[in-house]
Amino acid sequence: MRIRYLSVAEVELVDAISHYETIEAGLGIRFFTEVVNTIDRIGRYSEAWPQVSKNARRCRTKVFPFGIIYQLRVDEIVIVAIAELHREPNYWKERI
């Protein structure tokens, strides 16, 4: 199934990578790898993760405090947010 990112989700990903890279060299790359692995799990088991709204689900990363918010469409998975879980929990809802 095709994976597509909303542009705001791409910005969130780049910002988080940059943030972690300023904390420690290589940490941003580890974060990116974790996000890629999480999205791979979503692609394989798209309906396994809990719904967080009528039209969206969330799969948590294993190491970092982030959740990948996504929507299932007929022929694609849309990444709505790369959401830091300590942030306001429903900030991304206006995107769907």
N, C-alpha and C positions, 0 to 999 in steps of 0.2 A: 504494500500500500504506500502511496506517495505521502511524504511528510512536507508540510508547508508551514513556515513561520509567519506570523503577523510581524510587520516591521517593528512594532514596539517591543515584541518579545525578543527580536534580534538585538535591539538596543540594550535591553535588560541583560542579555547574555554577555554582550561585549563589555558592558559596565561592570558586571560581576567578575568577569575574568580579569579586567584591569584592576579592580579593587583587590582581589586576592593576590595578584602579582605584586602589588605595592607592599603587601604584608610580608611576603616571602617569595623569592625567585623560584619559579616552577609551580607555585601553588595555584596560579591561574590556569595553567595547563592541566593540573590534576582536577581542578573544578570542571574544566571543559570536557575532559575525558569522562567524568562522572555524569555530566549532563548527556553526553552522547550515549553512554551505556543505559541511562534511564530511558531515553527516547527509543533506543533499540528494544527495551523491554515493552514499552508502550506499543511499538509496532508489532511485536509478537503476540502480545496479550492485551489488545486494546480495550476490551470490555472488563478486564479483571480489576481495574482500579476504581475506587469509590467515586460516585457522583458528588460534585460540590455545588452543582446547580442543575436545573432541568436539562441543560444542553452541554455541560462540561464535566470533565473528570480530572482528578489529580493523582499523579504518581510522584511519590517522594523520592528524592535522591537518597542514596544509602549513607553517605558520609557528611555531606554539607546540608545545612538547614534550608533546603529549597524544595519546592514542589513544581512539577511541570504541569501546567494547566492546559488541557487540550480538549478539542471537540472532535467527535467522530462524524465524518461526512460519508457520503456514498462511496467515493473513490479516493479519499484522502483523510489524513489526520492533520488538523490545524493546531499548531502550537500557539496558544493564546497568551501565555505568560510564563516566564522563568521567575517564579515568585519566591522571594525570600520569606520564609514562614514567620519571621519575627515582625514583619511589616503588617500594616492593616490588612486583615485577612481577605476582604472582598474587594480590594481596590480594582481588580481586573474585570469585574462583572460588567462594567460599561462597554467592554470590548466585544461582548457577544450579543 
